[in-house]
Amino acid sequence: MQIHRMTAGLLLAVTVVYGQSNVVYGPNVIGVIKVDLPANQMQIIAPSLNPLNSGSNNPTMTLDQVLGTNQLTAFYDPLNADNVFLWNGTDYLSAWLADDGWDDPGGVDWKWVYYDPSSGMPVPCADNPAYDIKVGQGLWLLHRNTATTIYLSGEIPQAAVITNKLAAGMTMAANPYPVTRTLDQLIGPSITGTTAYYDPLNADNVFLWTGSGYLSAWLADDGWGDPGGLDWKWLYYDPVSGAPALCATNSLFNLKPGQGLWYKARGSTFNWPIARPY
């Protein structure tokens, strides 16, 4: 994912592939994130743009606002349509992109919908706040058809600070601003609630999906005696040496615009404030 400036609970056993994405800044502070979707695979989508004319620094967004139809696969049943899965802390909420096969009862055609458990009928996700998301949150997108490219557009977030909540245990989170950042730039021991320790089994962890497996890292305290500046930084184990290494020196651990991660909090739920980097 490249940035161009213009003038004027549980690890998922799921196949996810990141697309190559670009963020383009326009003269009116409008952004476009280009996301390539592989065929018939899952991918994480993490919005980092606000809806156009939202009038808010950090608004909630519907799936229709974030994804729309956008060259995606719509169908009247979820087994043949593109799906999304939202982690709520204990389970997934699922939805799919409907076509006009329902003859539009309740305005469901060409919308993101879910099955109402009581009626068994599709209901617009936009009518249920449980399906709303914000920048800094993530979701899984299952693309059913041939490879395609979608463009997520919106306003560049201007809030000086965006605060996300990280629950005890696992949370799907993301960089809320369209600028690549290191883990140390995004979250560290200075934030009240994080847990740092010299080994990953007792520290906060992050997990980033590569398309075939997870990269894992942990927040270190001063238990290493600071060889190479390791103390109070995000670390990973170097697969060659077996020694801890700084995530900041490995671009694979940089969190890009639109890219999400899993955060494992060892302590209780806490707020994660992220300062605007531009």
Secondary structure, 3 states (H helix, E strand, C coil): CEEEECCCCCCCCCCECCCCCEEEECCCCEEEEEEEECCCEEEEECCCCECCCCCCCCCCECHHHHCCCCCCCCCCCCCCCCEEEEECCCCEEEEEECCCCCCCCCCCCCCEEEECCCCCCEEEHHHCHHHCECCCECEEEEECCCCEEEEEEEECCCCCEEEEEECCEEEEEECCCCCCECHHHHCCCCCCCCCCCCCCCCCCEEEEECCCCEEEEEECCCCCCCCCCCCCCEEEECCCCCCEEEHHHCHHHCECCCCEEEEEECCCCEEEEEECCC
